[in-house]
Amino acid sequence: MFVARRLQGMGTLRDLQFALQLKIEELRQRDTLIDELELELDTKDELIRRLQEELDRYRATVSLPGPSAASTGTEHSDFSCRI
């Protein structure tokens, strides 16, 4: 008897089942969105990793000259500056 009154105050059992189905569908949609966003995040993380590797390679090719070039003072001998 108490359960019947309680259900009447909240709606019929059919109404509650329908509301539950709507919430379940909403959760499925959110899960789908989360999956899509996680995939996008993974893709962007991979792009960042590749760009970081490329930047590291670039920095390695234009890094400061080694001790032999610094001691001879010839690291920029091909460049001239005229004013």
ABEGO torsion letter per residue (X at the ends): XAAAAAAAAAEBAAAAAAAAAAAAAAAAAAAAAAAAAAAAAAAAAAAAAAAAAAAAAAAAAABBBBAAAAAAGAAAAABBBBX
